[in-house]
Amino acid sequence: MLANSVVVLDFETSGMSPDYGDRAIEIGAVKIVDGIVVDQFQSLMNPGFRINGFIQDFTGIDNNMLSAAPSCEEVMAQFNEFMGGANLVAHNASFDKRFLDAEFAKISAIYGGEFACSMLLARRIYQEAANHKLGTLVSYRNIEHDGVFHRALADAQMTAKLWLAMLEDIGNQYQCWDLPFKFVGKLSKTPKKSVAKLLAQYLNKG
């Protein structure tokens, strides 16, 4: 499966880790097929407890909004249908993967796709960027945005644009087009100094 056919997702959460009882409070996702956005998914979700003031200020999501939202279990079951067997992308994917795994475990759901991290890939492709936060990279790459960050769908949309921009830049710079998802995952974990060599090897094999 190619790297330009993925589901890009983002969670807003009640805290930093499901290991401490934190849960997802919003999910946003964008489905990309052959480099084109074909669908999106967004929902708040009620974690079953009140969130603190810091999280409310950070995300703009308050307890009144969550009290009216469907349960995490209901939303994640719907998302499971939405994502199907697609490969997954997130910015700082280790964070989102922990919450996806934890929420899916509660509904005995599994997924067949693999995860890639747009932040790790950006560290290889945009080594000269000031940092590799999503907002910084969106500005660095001159990606159009509406200024909304830390809401799940907006961040998923920005991550999707960044992901496609990086694939385009890899193609333009190294003449490596239509990269397989597994190769891009490998590229994102390659030492920075070895990125050009790996892409040259891929091109020569092609």
CYANA upper distance limits for C-alpha pairs under 8 A (distance plus 0.5 A):
  1 MET  CA      5 SER  CA      7.72
  1 MET  CA    180 PRO  CA      6.28
  1 MET  CA    181 PHE  CA      6.53
  2 LEU  CA     34 ASP  CA      8.37
  2 LEU  CA    178 ASP  CA      6.84
  2 LEU  CA    179 LEU  CA      6.29
  2 LEU  CA    180 PRO  CA      4.63
  2 LEU  CA    181 PHE  CA      5.46
  3 ALA  CA    167 LEU  CA      8.50
  3 ALA  CA    178 ASP  CA      7.74
  3 ALA  CA    179 LEU  CA      6.36
  3 ALA  CA    180 PRO  CA      5.73
  3 ALA  CA    181 PHE  CA      4.45
  3 ALA  CA    182 LYS  CA      8.21
  3 ALA  CA    184 VAL  CA      7.33
  4 ASN  CA     32 ILE  CA      7.21
  4 ASN  CA     33 VAL  CA      6.97
  4 ASN  CA     34 ASP  CA      5.79
  4 ASN  CA     35 GLY  CA      5.31
  4 ASN  CA    164 LEU  CA      7.36
  4 ASN  CA    167 LEU  CA      8.21
  4 ASN  CA    178 ASP  CA      7.96
  4 ASN  CA    179 LEU  CA      8.43
  4 ASN  CA    181 PHE  CA      8.20
  5 SER  CA     31 LYS  CA      8.17
  5 SER  CA     32 ILE  CA      5.58
  5 SER  CA     33 VAL  CA      4.75
  5 SER  CA     34 ASP  CA      5.72
  5 SER  CA     35 GLY  CA      6.84
  5 SER  CA     86 ALA  CA      8.16
  5 SER  CA     87 ASN  CA      8.15
  6 VAL  CA     31 LYS  CA      6.58
  6 VAL  CA     32 ILE  CA      5.77
  6 VAL  CA     33 VAL  CA      7.17
  6 VAL  CA     86 ALA  CA      6.19
  6 VAL  CA     87 ASN  CA      5.61
  6 VAL  CA     88 LEU  CA      6.14
  6 VAL  CA     89 VAL  CA      7.36
  7 VAL  CA     29 ALA  CA      7.06
  7 VAL  CA     30 VAL  CA      6.09
  7 VAL  CA     31 LYS  CA      4.95
  7 VAL  CA     32 ILE  CA      6.59
  7 VAL  CA     83 MET  CA      6.99
  7 VAL  CA     86 ALA  CA      6.67
  7 VAL  CA     87 ASN  CA      6.76
  7 VAL  CA     88 LEU  CA      5.46
  7 VAL  CA     89 VAL  CA      6.77
  8 VAL  CA     29 ALA  CA      5.88
  8 VAL  CA     30 VAL  CA      5.65
  8 VAL  CA     31 LYS  CA      6.94
  8 VAL  CA     32 ILE  CA      8.26
  8 VAL  CA     88 LEU  CA      6.24
  8 VAL  CA     89 VAL  CA      5.11
  8 VAL  CA     90 ALA  CA      6.21
  8 VAL  CA    156 ALA  CA      6.35
  8 VAL  CA    157 GLN  CA      8.28
  8 VAL  CA    159 THR  CA      7.49
  8 VAL  CA    160 ALA  CA      6.42
  9 LEU  CA     27 ILE  CA      7.68
  9 LEU  CA     28 GLY  CA      6.18
  9 LEU  CA     29 ALA  CA      4.65
  9 LEU  CA     30 VAL  CA      6.98
  9 LEU  CA     88 LEU  CA      7.69
  9 LEU  CA     89 VAL  CA      6.88
  9 LEU  CA     90 ALA  CA      5.98
  9 LEU  CA     96 ASP  CA      8.37
  9 LEU  CA    152 ALA  CA      8.24
  9 LEU  CA    153 LEU  CA      8.36
  9 LEU  CA    156 ALA  CA      5.72
 10 ASP  CA     27 ILE  CA      6.31
 10 ASP  CA     28 GLY  CA      5.87
 10 ASP  CA     29 ALA  CA      6.84
 10 ASP  CA     90 ALA  CA      6.72
 10 ASP  CA     91 HIS  CA      8.14
 10 ASP  CA     96 ASP  CA      7.03
 10 ASP  CA    152 ALA  CA      5.62
 10 ASP  CA    153 LEU  CA      7.46
 10 ASP  CA    155 ASP  CA      6.97
 10 ASP  CA    156 ALA  CA      5.80
 11 PHE  CA     24 ALA  CA      6.79
 11 PHE  CA     25 ILE  CA      7.87
 11 PHE  CA     26 GLU  CA      6.15
 11 PHE  CA     27 ILE  CA      5.14
 11 PHE  CA     28 GLY  CA      7.08
 11 PHE  CA     96 ASP  CA      6.67
 11 PHE  CA     99 PHE  CA      8.25
 11 PHE  CA    152 ALA  CA      6.01
 12 GLU  CA     24 ALA  CA      6.46
 12 GLU  CA     25 ILE  CA      6.14
 12 GLU  CA     26 GLU  CA      5.49
 12 GLU  CA     27 ILE  CA      6.95
 12 GLU  CA     59 THR  CA      7.77
 12 GLU  CA    150 HIS  CA      7.64
 12 GLU  CA    151 ARG  CA      7.20
 12 GLU  CA    152 ALA  CA      6.35
 13 THR  CA     22 ASP  CA      7.45
 13 THR  CA     23 ARG  CA      6.16
 13 THR  CA     24 ALA  CA      4.70
 13 THR  CA     25 ILE  CA      5.48
 13 THR  CA     26 GLU  CA      7.27
 13 THR  CA     55 ILE  CA      8.46
 14 SER  CA     22 ASP  CA      5.84
 14 SER  CA     23 ARG  CA      6.10
 14 SER  CA     24 ALA  CA      6.80
 14 SER  CA     25 ILE  CA      6.89
 14 SER  CA     51 ILE  CA      6.39
 14 SER  CA     52 ASN  CA      8.20
 14 SER  CA     55 ILE  CA      6.93
 15 GLY  CA     22 ASP  CA      5.75
 15 GLY  CA     23 ARG  CA      7.73
 15 GLY  CA     55 ILE  CA      7.91
 16 MET  CA     22 ASP  CA      7.36
 16 MET  CA     95 PHE  CA      8.44
 17 SER  CA     21 GLY  CA      7.64
 17 SER  CA     22 ASP  CA      6.14
 17 SER  CA     23 ARG  CA      8.31
 17 SER  CA     95 PHE  CA      8.31
 17 SER  CA     98 ARG  CA      7.97
 17 SER  CA     99 PHE  CA      7.95
 18 PRO  CA     22 ASP  CA      4.99
 18 PRO  CA     23 ARG  CA      6.43
 18 PRO  CA     98 ARG  CA      7.61
 18 PRO  CA     99 PHE  CA      6.77
 18 PRO  CA    102 ALA  CA      7.11
 23 ARG  CA     47 PRO  CA      6.49
 23 ARG  CA     99 PHE  CA      7.53
 23 ARG  CA    103 GLU  CA      8.08
 24 ALA  CA     45 MET  CA      7.61
 24 ALA  CA     47 PRO  CA      7.28
 24 ALA  CA     72 CYS  CA      7.65
 24 ALA  CA     99 PHE  CA      7.14
 24 ALA  CA    103 GLU  CA      8.14
 25 ILE  CA     44 LEU  CA      6.20
 25 ILE  CA     45 MET  CA      5.32
 25 ILE  CA     46 ASN  CA      6.66
 25 ILE  CA     47 PRO  CA      6.66
 25 ILE  CA     66 LEU  CA      7.89
 25 ILE  CA     72 CYS  CA      7.95
 26 GLU  CA     42 GLN  CA      7.93
 26 GLU  CA     43 SER  CA      6.19
 26 GLU  CA     44 LEU  CA      4.66
 26 GLU  CA     45 MET  CA      6.04
 26 GLU  CA    151 ARG  CA      8.33
 26 GLU  CA    152 ALA  CA      6.71
 27 ILE  CA     41 PHE  CA      8.20
 27 ILE  CA     42 GLN  CA      6.10
 27 ILE  CA     43 SER  CA      6.15
 27 ILE  CA     44 LEU  CA      7.04
 27 ILE  CA     45 MET  CA      8.41
 27 ILE  CA    152 ALA  CA      5.87
 27 ILE  CA    153 LEU  CA      7.43
 28 GLY  CA     40 GLN  CA      8.00
 28 GLY  CA     41 PHE  CA      6.06
 28 GLY  CA     42 GLN  CA      4.83
 28 GLY  CA     43 SER  CA      7.23
 28 GLY  CA    151 ARG  CA      8.46
 28 GLY  CA    152 ALA  CA      4.97
 28 GLY  CA    153 LEU  CA      4.39
 28 GLY  CA    154 ALA  CA      8.03
 28 GLY  CA    155 ASP  CA      8.25
 28 GLY  CA    156 ALA  CA      6.47
 29 ALA  CA     40 GLN  CA      6.00
 29 ALA  CA     41 PHE  CA      5.51
 29 ALA  CA     42 GLN  CA      6.93
 29 ALA  CA    152 ALA  CA      8.09
 29 ALA  CA    153 LEU  CA      6.51
 29 ALA  CA    156 ALA  CA      6.04
 29 ALA  CA    157 GLN  CA      7.96
 30 VAL  CA     37 VAL  CA      7.29
 30 VAL  CA     38 VAL  CA      8.33
 30 VAL  CA     39 ASP  CA      6.52
 30 VAL  CA     40 GLN  CA      4.84
 30 VAL  CA     41 PHE  CA      6.96
 30 VAL  CA    153 LEU  CA      8.24
 30 VAL  CA    156 ALA  CA      6.79
 30 VAL  CA    157 GLN  CA      6.84
 30 VAL  CA    160 ALA  CA      7.48
 31 LYS  CA     37 VAL  CA      6.24
 31 LYS  CA     38 VAL  CA      6.32
 31 LYS  CA     39 ASP  CA      5.63
 31 LYS  CA     40 GLN  CA      6.35
 31 LYS  CA     83 MET  CA      8.18
 32 ILE  CA     36 ILE  CA      5.72
 32 ILE  CA     37 VAL  CA      4.87
 32 ILE  CA     38 VAL  CA      6.33
 32 ILE  CA     39 ASP  CA      7.88
 32 ILE  CA    160 ALA  CA      8.41
 33 VAL  CA     37 VAL  CA      6.95
 33 VAL  CA     38 VAL  CA      7.10
 35 GLY  CA    164 LEU  CA      7.24
 41 PHE  CA     79 PHE  CA      7.91
 41 PHE  CA     82 PHE  CA      7.98
 41 PHE  CA    153 LEU  CA      8.03
 42 GLN  CA    152 ALA  CA      7.93
 42 GLN  CA    153 LEU  CA      6.50
 43 SER  CA     69 ALA  CA      8.50
 43 SER  CA     75 VAL  CA      7.46
 44 LEU  CA     65 MET  CA      8.38
 44 LEU  CA     66 LEU  CA      7.14
 44 LEU  CA     69 ALA  CA      6.28
 44 LEU  CA     70 PRO  CA      7.77
 45 MET  CA     66 LEU  CA      6.70
 45 MET  CA     69 ALA  CA      5.65
 45 MET  CA     70 PRO  CA      5.78
 45 MET  CA     71 SER  CA      5.74
 45 MET  CA     72 CYS  CA      5.49
 45 MET  CA     75 VAL  CA      7.06
 46 ASN  CA     66 LEU  CA      5.48
 46 ASN  CA     67 SER  CA      6.60
 46 ASN  CA     68 ALA  CA      8.05
 46 ASN  CA     69 ALA  CA      5.84
 46 ASN  CA     70 PRO  CA      6.26
 46 ASN  CA     71 SER  CA      5.19
 46 ASN  CA     72 CYS  CA      6.29
 47 PRO  CA     66 LEU  CA      8.25
 47 PRO  CA     71 SER  CA      7.00
 47 PRO  CA     72 CYS  CA      6.45
 48 GLY  CA     71 SER  CA      8.03
 50 ARG  CA     63 ASN  CA      6.54
 51 ILE  CA     55 ILE  CA      7.13
 51 ILE  CA     56 GLN  CA      7.53
 51 ILE  CA     62 ASP  CA      8.11
 51 ILE  CA     63 ASN  CA      6.99
 52 ASN  CA     56 GLN  CA      6.94
 53 GLY  CA     57 ASP  CA      6.60
 54 PHE  CA     58 PHE  CA      6.49
 55 ILE  CA     59 THR  CA      6.44
 55 ILE  CA     60 GLY  CA      8.31
 55 ILE  CA     61 ILE  CA      8.10
 56 GLN  CA     60 GLY  CA      5.78
 56 GLN  CA     61 ILE  CA      5.60
 56 GLN  CA     62 ASP  CA      5.60
 56 GLN  CA     63 ASN  CA      8.23
 57 ASP  CA     61 ILE  CA      7.98
 58 PHE  CA    150 HIS  CA      7.58
 59 THR  CA    150 HIS  CA      5.80
 59 THR  CA    151 ARG  CA      6.55
 60 GLY  CA    151 ARG  CA      8.21
 61 ILE  CA     65 MET  CA      7.02
 61 ILE  CA     66 LEU  CA      7.98
 62 ASP  CA     66 LEU  CA      7.03
 63 ASN  CA     67 SER  CA      6.49
 64 ASN  CA     68 ALA  CA      7.19
 65 MET  CA     69 ALA  CA      7.04
 70 PRO  CA     74 GLU  CA      6.87
 70 PRO  CA     75 VAL  CA      7.14
 71 SER  CA     75 VAL  CA      6.87
 72 CYS  CA     76 MET  CA      6.47
 72 CYS  CA    103 GLU  CA      7.88
 73 GLU  CA     77 ALA  CA      6.68
 73 GLU  CA    103 GLU  CA      7.81
 73 GLU  CA    106 LYS  CA      7.72
 73 GLU  CA    107 ILE  CA      6.79
 74 GLU  CA     78 GLN  CA      7.00
 75 VAL  CA     79 PHE  CA      6.69
 76 MET  CA     80 ASN  CA      6.52
 76 MET  CA    103 GLU  CA      7.49
 76 MET  CA    104 PHE  CA      7.37
 76 MET  CA    107 ILE  CA      8.46
 77 ALA  CA     81 GLU  CA      7.16
 77 ALA  CA    107 ILE  CA      7.87
 77 ALA  CA    109 ALA  CA      8.40
 78 GLN  CA     82 PHE  CA      6.88
 79 PHE  CA     83 MET  CA      6.61
 80 ASN  CA     84 GLY  CA      6.73
 80 ASN  CA    109 ALA  CA      8.08
 80 ASN  CA    111 TYR  CA      8.28
 84 GLY  CA    111 TYR  CA      8.12
 85 GLY  CA    111 TYR  CA      6.89
 85 GLY  CA    112 GLY  CA      5.82
 85 GLY  CA    113 GLY  CA      5.93
 86 ALA  CA    112 GLY  CA      7.89
 86 ALA  CA    113 GLY  CA      5.69
 86 ALA  CA    114 GLU  CA      8.37
 87 ASN  CA    112 GLY  CA      8.28
 87 ASN  CA    113 GLY  CA      4.67
 87 ASN  CA    114 GLU  CA      5.42
 87 ASN  CA    115 PHE  CA      6.68
 87 ASN  CA    116 ALA  CA      8.50
 87 ASN  CA    181 PHE  CA      8.22
 88 LEU  CA    113 GLY  CA      7.01
 88 LEU  CA    114 GLU  CA      6.44
 88 LEU  CA    115 PHE  CA      5.21
 88 LEU  CA    116 ALA  CA      6.76
 89 VAL  CA     93 ALA  CA      7.36
 89 VAL  CA    115 PHE  CA      6.18
 89 VAL  CA    116 ALA  CA      5.39
 89 VAL  CA    117 CYS  CA      6.21
 89 VAL  CA    118 SER  CA      7.10
 90 ALA  CA     96 ASP  CA      7.29
 90 ALA  CA    115 PHE  CA      8.21
 90 ALA  CA    116 ALA  CA      7.27
 90 ALA  CA    117 CYS  CA      5.88
 90 ALA  CA    118 SER  CA      6.50
 90 ALA  CA    119 MET  CA      8.47
 90 ALA  CA    156 ALA  CA      7.99
 90 ALA  CA    159 THR  CA      7.46
 91 HIS  CA    117 CYS  CA      6.04
 91 HIS  CA    118 SER  CA      5.43
 91 HIS  CA    119 MET  CA      5.65
 91 HIS  CA    134 LEU  CA      7.57
 91 HIS  CA    159 THR  CA      7.03
 92 ASN  CA     96 ASP  CA      7.66
 92 ASN  CA    117 CYS  CA      6.34
 92 ASN  CA    118 SER  CA      7.47
 92 ASN  CA    119 MET  CA      6.10
 92 ASN  CA    120 LEU  CA      7.98
 93 ALA  CA     97 LYS  CA      6.32
 93 ALA  CA    115 PHE  CA      7.66
 93 ALA  CA    116 ALA  CA      7.16
 93 ALA  CA    117 CYS  CA      5.34
 93 ALA  CA    118 SER  CA      8.00
 93 ALA  CA    119 MET  CA      8.33
 94 SER  CA     98 ARG  CA      6.72
 94 SER  CA    117 CYS  CA      8.20
 95 PHE  CA     99 PHE  CA      7.27
 96 ASP  CA    100 LEU  CA      6.57
 97 LYS  CA    101 ASP  CA      6.41
 97 LYS  CA    115 PHE  CA      8.15
 98 ARG  CA    102 ALA  CA      6.62
 99 PHE  CA    103 GLU  CA      6.47
100 LEU  CA    104 PHE  CA      6.42
101 ASP  CA    105 ALA  CA      6.48
102 ALA  CA    106 LYS  CA      7.12
103 GLU  CA    107 ILE  CA      7.48
104 PHE  CA    108 SER  CA      6.43
104 PHE  CA    109 ALA  CA      5.37
104 PHE  CA    110 ILE  CA      7.04
105 ALA  CA    109 ALA  CA      6.57
105 ALA  CA    110 ILE  CA      8.17
115 PHE  CA    185 GLY  CA      8.36
116 ALA  CA    184 VAL  CA      8.32
116 ALA  CA    185 GLY  CA      5.96
116 ALA  CA    188 SER  CA      8.32
117 CYS  CA    121 LEU  CA      6.93
117 CYS  CA    185 GLY  CA      8.11
117 CYS  CA    188 SER  CA      7.78
118 SER  CA    122 ALA  CA      6.49
118 SER  CA    159 THR  CA      7.73
118 SER  CA    162 LEU  CA      8.23
118 SER  CA    163 TRP  CA      6.74
118 SER  CA    188 SER  CA      8.49
119 MET  CA    123 ARG  CA      6.83
119 MET  CA    132 HIS  CA      6.70
119 MET  CA    133 LYS  CA      7.82
119 MET  CA    134 LEU  CA      8.10
120 LEU  CA    124 ARG  CA      7.32
120 LEU  CA    188 SER  CA      5.72
120 LEU  CA    189 LYS  CA      7.44
121 LEU  CA    125 ILE  CA      6.73
121 LEU  CA    184 VAL  CA      8.30
121 LEU  CA    185 GLY  CA      8.45
121 LEU  CA    187 LEU  CA      7.50
121 LEU  CA    188 SER  CA      4.74
121 LEU  CA    189 LYS  CA      8.12
122 ALA  CA    126 TYR  CA      5.75
122 ALA  CA    127 GLN  CA      7.76
122 ALA  CA    132 HIS  CA      7.24
122 ALA  CA    166 MET  CA      7.83
122 ALA  CA    188 SER  CA      8.32
123 ARG  CA    127 GLN  CA      5.77
123 ARG  CA    132 HIS  CA      7.06
123 ARG  CA    188 SER  CA      8.36
123 ARG  CA    192 LYS  CA      8.11
124 ARG  CA    187 LEU  CA      8.36
124 ARG  CA    188 SER  CA      7.07
124 ARG  CA    190 THR  CA      8.36
124 ARG  CA    191 PRO  CA      8.32
124 ARG  CA    192 LYS  CA      5.81
124 ARG  CA    195 VAL  CA      7.22
125 ILE  CA    166 MET  CA      7.56
125 ILE  CA    170 ILE  CA      7.97
127 GLN  CA    192 LYS  CA      8.31
129 ALA  CA    136 THR  CA      8.47
129 ALA  CA    137 LEU  CA      7.75
129 ALA  CA    140 TYR  CA      7.40
130 ALA  CA    136 THR  CA      8.01
131 ASN  CA    136 THR  CA      7.12
131 ASN  CA    137 LEU  CA      8.10
132 HIS  CA    136 THR  CA      6.86
132 HIS  CA    137 LEU  CA      6.46
133 LYS  CA    137 LEU  CA      6.75
134 LEU  CA    138 VAL  CA      6.62
134 LEU  CA    155 ASP  CA      8.48
134 LEU  CA    158 MET  CA      8.26
134 LEU  CA    159 THR  CA      7.68
135 GLY  CA    139 SER  CA      6.86
135 GLY  CA    149 PHE  CA      8.06
136 THR  CA    140 TYR  CA      6.49
137 LEU  CA    141 ARG  CA      6.48
137 LEU  CA    162 LEU  CA      8.12
138 VAL  CA    142 ASN  CA      6.51
138 VAL  CA    143 ILE  CA      5.60
138 VAL  CA    144 GLU  CA      8.13
138 VAL  CA    145 HIS  CA      8.36
138 VAL  CA    158 MET  CA      7.65
138 VAL  CA    162 LEU  CA      7.18
139 SER  CA    143 ILE  CA      6.70
141 ARG  CA    162 LEU  CA      8.34
141 ARG  CA    165 ALA  CA      8.39
143 ILE  CA    158 MET  CA      8.47
143 ILE  CA    161 LYS  CA      7.71
143 ILE  CA    162 LEU  CA      7.87
145 HIS  CA    158 MET  CA      7.67
148 VAL  CA    154 ALA  CA      6.83
148 VAL  CA    155 ASP  CA      8.34
149 PHE  CA    154 ALA  CA      6.77
149 PHE  CA    155 ASP  CA      6.34
150 HIS  CA    154 ALA  CA      8.03
150 HIS  CA    155 ASP  CA      6.92
151 ARG  CA    155 ASP  CA      6.62
152 ALA  CA    156 ALA  CA      6.57
153 LEU  CA    157 GLN  CA      6.54
154 ALA  CA    158 MET  CA      6.74
155 ASP  CA    159 THR  CA      6.52
156 ALA  CA    160 ALA  CA      6.54
157 GLN  CA    161 LYS  CA      6.85
158 MET  CA    162 LEU  CA      6.65
159 THR  CA    163 TRP  CA      6.48
160 ALA  CA    164 LEU  CA      6.79
161 LYS  CA    165 ALA  CA      6.57
162 LEU  CA    166 MET  CA      6.64
163 TRP  CA    167 LEU  CA      6.89
164 LEU  CA    168 GLU  CA      6.66
165 ALA  CA    169 ASP  CA      6.60
166 MET  CA    170 ILE  CA      6.58
167 LEU  CA    171 GLY  CA      6.75
167 LEU  CA    177 TRP  CA      8.19
167 LEU  CA    179 LEU  CA      8.50
168 GLU  CA    172 ASN  CA      6.68
168 GLU  CA    177 TRP  CA      8.31
169 ASP  CA    173 GLN  CA      6.43
170 ILE  CA    174 TYR  CA      6.14
170 ILE  CA    175 GLN  CA      7.57
170 ILE  CA    176 CYS  CA      6.83
170 ILE  CA    177 TRP  CA      8.05
171 GLY  CA    175 GLN  CA      5.06
171 GLY  CA    176 CYS  CA      5.02
171 GLY  CA    177 TRP  CA      5.38
172 ASN  CA    176 CYS  CA      8.06
174 TYR  CA    196 ALA  CA      8.32
174 TYR  CA    199 LEU  CA      7.34
174 TYR  CA    200 ALA  CA      7.82
175 GLN  CA    203 LEU  CA      7.96
176 CYS  CA    199 LEU  CA      7.63
176 CYS  CA    202 TYR  CA      8.22
176 CYS  CA    203 LEU  CA      6.61
179 LEU  CA    183 PHE  CA      7.18
179 LEU  CA    184 VAL  CA      7.28
180 PRO  CA    184 VAL  CA      7.03
181 PHE  CA    185 GLY  CA      6.74
182 LYS  CA    186 LYS  CA      6.78
183 PHE  CA    187 LEU  CA      6.59
184 VAL  CA    188 SER  CA      6.66
185 GLY  CA    189 LYS  CA      7.32
186 LYS  CA    190 THR  CA      6.88
187 LEU  CA    195 VAL  CA      7.29
187 LEU  CA    198 LEU  CA      7.97
190 THR  CA    194 SER  CA      6.98
190 THR  CA    195 VAL  CA      6.85
191 PRO  CA    195 VAL  CA      7.21
194 SER  CA    198 LEU  CA      6.70
195 VAL  CA    199 LEU  CA      6.81
196 ALA  CA    200 ALA  CA      6.58
197 LYS  CA    201 GLN  CA      6.67
198 LEU  CA    202 TYR  CA      6.76
199 LEU  CA    203 LEU  CA      6.64
200 ALA  CA    204 ASN  CA      6.64
201 GLN  CA    205 LYS  CA      6.68
202 TYR  CA    206 GLY  CA      6.78
